[in-house]
């Protein structure tokens, strides 16, 4: 069952063994893919496994990851509407699935831009007015990273994360926002925030910002107009906000902290970020 350790253990795998999965592991993966996934905004997300080298898909041409992924033939694919709330839920649900796969020692990697959308769209018979925001390869992890894997990690700065003072803030009694002092906050709050800090995000930009007001963690999106315009059909960073919410939920459940999610903008003054929602925790 996914938990804080799953979050800590998850890595982006781009080099896979060119070997078929065992029958038992394949069955476990299929059971996870077949589960019902619903995000915090109420959208149900369905996934399926695509074998890019199957005879059924041979007529569609060749699947490409533009050199990012090596050795994988299986991919998990889903789709949703292009609005932000649907994208939040897609990110939330796919991260849940990825963390469950992590517990099975199955390699995964978020792909939001570096995959052949034409091939994948035809493979899943993509309905009108839907988008495929992201996919993940799945397979056995290759012990030795390829040079291309190391290069992608270097370019994306995958091993680096923003510091706490760049991401997390406090709302004081006078209504002013200041950098959150981790030493003055309860351990359960700081643990939840740390699990958000280490979450994956597109190009490792970490667009989430959280303002803490007692038991309310207000989640904001530091929207990057130029970056999000890279894909015309949807805002790719909306996925990252869903991933952040999934980490909050999984961590709180693992720590035994009562929690709920709501959308009620606190309208805090002098905040330029886009409000997403509020994660409420027990005192």
N, C-alpha and C positions, 0 to 999 in steps of 0.2 A: 504494500500500500504506500502510495507516494507520501513523502513527509519532508521535513527539513533536510534530512540526509540526501534525499533524491535531488533537491535543489542544489545542494553543495556538490554532488557527484556529477551532475549533468555537464557534459562538454559538447562542443560542436565537432562532430566527426565528419571528415571529408575524404578519408581514405578507408575503403572497405575491402575485406577479403572477397575474392572472386570465388565464393563457395556458397552452395545452397544451405538454407536454414534447415535444422532438423524438423522432423514432423511435429514433435511435441512443442517446440518453440514457435513454429508457424501457427499452431492451434492457439497458443497463448496470445500471440500478437493479434490474430483474427478476432478473438474474443474481446480484446481491448478495443479494437477498431469498431466492433459491432455495438459497443455500449451506447447508451443514450447520453448525449452531451448537450447541456443547456447552459448558456452563459448568464452572468448576473443581470443582463438586460432582457432576458427571456427568450432569446433566439436559440432554436435548436440547430445544432451543427452536425451534419453527417459526414463520415469519412469513408474512404474505400482504399484498398491497396491496388496499385497499378504495377503490373509486371511489364516493364518497358521493352523487354526482349521476347515477349510472348508472340506466338503466331498470329493471334487475334489482332494485335496492334501493328503487325509488320507493314501493312499497307499505309500506315500513317507516317512512315518515315522514321527518323531517328530522334530519340530524346536527347536533348543537350542541356548541360549545366554550365556551358561555356568554360569548361576546364576546371570548374571548382570542385566537382565531386568525381572521385575515382573508384571504380570497382562496384558501384551499386547498380542493381537492376530493379529493385523494388522501391516504390515511393508511396507515401500516404498522401492522399489528395482529398480536399473538400472544397466547398464553395459556399458563398453567402451573397447577400445583397451588398451593394457598394456603399451604403450609408455608414457613418462612423459607429453607431451603436452595434450594428451587425458585425463590423470589423473588430470592435472590442471583444465581442463574444467569440468570434473566430479565434483570436489570439489567446483568449482565456482557455477555450476548449482544447485547442491543439497543444498548448503547453501542458495541460493536464495529461493528455495522451502521451506526450513526449516524456514526461517525468515517470509515468508508469512503465514506459519502454526502457528508461534508464535503469529502473529496478530489475529489469530482466537482462541487463547488460547488452542491450541492443543499441547500436550506434544510430544517432539521429543528427540532423543539422537543419536549422531554420533556413529556408530559401524563399526570399520574398521578391527578389528581382532577377536572380541568375538561374533561370530555367526557361525552357522553351514553352511558352504559354500556348502556342498553336497546337503543339503535339498533345499537351496535357488536356487542353480544352476539348479536343476531339476524342481523347481517350475516355473522358468521363461524360461525353455528350453534354457539354455545359449548356444549361438552360439560358434563355434570353434574360437579360437584366440581372445576371449573376456574374460574380467575379471569383477567380481563384486567387486569394490574397497571398497564400504561402503554401509550400509543400515541404515534406521532409523525406530524404532517403532513409531507408532502414536496412540494417544488415549487421554482419559480424565485423567488429572493429579490427582494422589492420594494426598490428603492433607497431609498425614503423610508419610515421607520417611521410607522405610524399612531399617533395619540394614545393609543389603548388599549394599544398595544404599549409605549410609553414609560411609561404608568401602571403596567402590570403589572410591568415591570422595576423601577420605583421602589418599589412595594409589597414586592416580593420581595427587594429589595436585591441584584439580580442582579449588579451591578458591584462588589460588595464581598465580600471573603472574610475568614475568620478568619485571624489571624496564626499563624506557625509554633508559637509557644509555647503556643497554645491547643489544638493538634492533635497534636503530636509529642513523644515523651518517650524517655528513656533509662533502661535498667536497669543500674545500676552493680554493682560486684563484691559489694557487701554486700547486694544484693537490693532496694535502694531505688529508687523511681521518681522521676526528676527531669525537668525541662524539658530537651529535647534542645538541645545547643549546636551549631548548624549549622557554626560555625567549626572545631569539633574533629572533624567527621565527614568521611568520604571524599566526594569530589564525586559519585560515582555514587549514593550513598545520598541525598544532598540533592536530586539531580535527580529521583529517583524520588518522593520525598516532595512535592516542589513540583508534580509532575504530578497527585498526589492532591489537593493543596490547591486547585487550580484546577478540579477536577471539578465537574460540575453535581450538584445535589441538590434534593430536594423542599423548596420554600420557602427554598432556599439555607441550610438549617440545618447542613449539613456534619457529620453525626453520627459520622463516622469518627474514631477515635483510634488512633495507632500507637505501640507501644513497641518501640524498637530494642534488640536484644541481639546485638551483633556482626553476624553475617550473617543474623540472623532478624528479620523485621519482623512483629511480632504485631499483627494487626488487631482492633480492638475497636469495638463499637457503643455510643455514648452514647444509650441508648434513651430516647425521649420518650414516656411512656405516654399523655399527653393528646393529643399530636399523632397518634400511630398509631391512636388510637381513632376518628379522624375517618372512616375507611373500615372498616366492620364486618367485611368479608370477609378482610382481610389487613393485614399491617404494611407500610405504604407505604415506610418508611425502609429496609426490607430491600433494596430496589432500589438505594439509594445505596451500600450496602456492596458490592454486585456491581459498580457503576460504579467504585468505588475500586480493586477488585481488577483490573478490566480496564485501568485506567490504569497500575497497577504492572506488569502483564504486558507491555503494549504498549511501555512506556518501557524496560523491561529488555531486551526483544528488540531494540529499536531501538539501544540503546547496546552491544549485544553482551555483555550480562551474563547468565551462566548463571543459571537460576532454576527454582524448583519451588514447588508449593503443598502444604501439609499441614494437617491438623487434629489438633493435639496440644496441648491447653491447658497452658500453662506454669504455671498456678495462681499467678500473682504476687500477693503479699500487698497488701492495702489498695487494690485496684483494683475500683471499683464498676461498671465498664462490662462489657458482654456480649462474651465472646470469640467471634470469628467464624472465624479461621483464621490461618495463618502463611505469609507469603511469604518464601521462602528464596532468598538470592542468593549467587553465588560470591564468595569472598574477593578 
